[in-house]
Amino acid sequence: IDYNAFSGCTALEQISIPDTVTSIGNGAFSGCTSLKTVTFGKKVGKLGTGVFSQVLFSHYFQNILFLIFYNPKKRCF
Protein backbone atom coordinates (compact mmCIF):
# COMPACT_ATOMS: atom_id res chain seq x y z
CA ILE A 1 0.00 0.00 0.00
CA ASP A 2 1.60 3.28 -1.10
CA TYR A 3 2.55 6.05 1.29
CA ASN A 4 -0.37 8.32 2.26
CA ALA A 5 -2.71 6.11 0.17
CA PHE A 6 -5.73 6.63 2.43
CA SER A 7 -4.43 9.56 4.47
CA GLY A 8 -7.21 11.80 5.74
CA CYS A 9 -10.02 9.46 4.69
CA THR A 10 -12.30 10.21 7.62
CA ALA A 11 -15.12 7.97 6.34
CA LEU A 12 -12.97 4.84 6.58
CA GLU A 13 -14.14 2.74 9.55
CA GLN A 14 -12.56 -0.64 8.92
CA ILE A 15 -9.94 -2.18 6.69
CA SER A 16 -9.01 -5.71 5.82
CA ILE A 17 -5.56 -6.00 4.32
CA PRO A 18 -5.31 -9.06 2.05
CA ASP A 19 -2.55 -11.67 2.16
CA THR A 20 -1.12 -10.27 -1.09
CA VAL A 21 0.00 -7.06 0.66
CA THR A 22 3.56 -7.27 2.02
CA SER A 23 4.21 -3.67 3.07
CA ILE A 24 2.36 -0.53 4.11
CA GLY A 25 3.93 2.82 3.30
CA ASN A 26 4.49 5.86 5.53
CA GLY A 27 1.27 7.52 6.68
CA ALA A 28 -0.92 5.18 4.62
CA PHE A 29 -3.84 5.49 7.04
CA SER A 30 -2.85 8.62 8.95
CA GLY A 31 -5.73 10.92 9.80
CA CYS A 32 -8.36 8.22 9.30
CA THR A 33 -10.12 9.38 12.43
CA SER A 34 -13.10 7.00 12.14
CA LEU A 35 -10.95 3.89 11.75
CA LYS A 36 -11.81 1.31 14.40
CA THR A 37 -10.95 -2.12 12.98
CA VAL A 38 -7.86 -3.31 11.13
CA THR A 39 -7.34 -6.89 9.99
CA PHE A 40 -3.88 -7.76 8.68
CA GLY A 41 -3.09 -10.35 6.03
CA LYS A 42 -0.49 -12.98 6.77
CA LYS A 43 2.30 -11.43 4.67
CA VAL A 44 2.45 -7.85 5.96
CA GLY A 45 6.03 -7.64 7.14
CA LYS A 46 7.02 -4.00 6.67
CA LEU A 47 5.26 -0.96 8.10
CA GLY A 48 6.31 2.58 7.32
CA THR A 49 6.41 5.33 9.92
CA GLY A 50 3.20 6.97 11.05
CA VAL A 51 1.01 4.42 9.28
CA PHE A 52 -1.78 5.05 11.80
CA SER A 53 -0.84 8.50 13.12
CA GLN A 54 -3.78 10.66 14.21
CA VAL A 55 -5.95 7.57 14.53
CA LEU A 56 -7.72 7.19 17.85
CA PHE A 57 -6.30 3.74 18.64
CA SER A 58 -2.84 4.42 17.20
CA HIS A 59 -1.03 4.71 20.56
CA TYR A 60 -2.22 1.29 21.67
CA PHE A 61 -1.89 -0.16 18.20
CA GLN A 62 1.72 0.96 17.78
CA ASN A 63 2.58 -0.72 21.09
CA ILE A 64 1.00 -3.97 19.90
CA LEU A 65 2.88 -3.79 16.60
CA PHE A 66 6.07 -3.25 18.55
CA LEU A 67 5.47 -6.48 20.43
CA ILE A 68 4.63 -8.38 17.26
CA PHE A 69 7.33 -7.12 14.89
CA TYR A 70 10.25 -6.25 17.18
CA ASN A 71 13.17 -8.63 16.87
CA PRO A 72 15.20 -8.48 20.11
CA LYS A 73 18.13 -10.36 18.54
CA LYS A 74 18.61 -7.67 15.91
CA ARG A 75 17.22 -4.82 18.04
CA CYS A 76 15.11 -3.63 15.17
CA PHE A 77 11.84 -4.19 13.39
Salt bridges, closest charged atoms under 4 A:
none
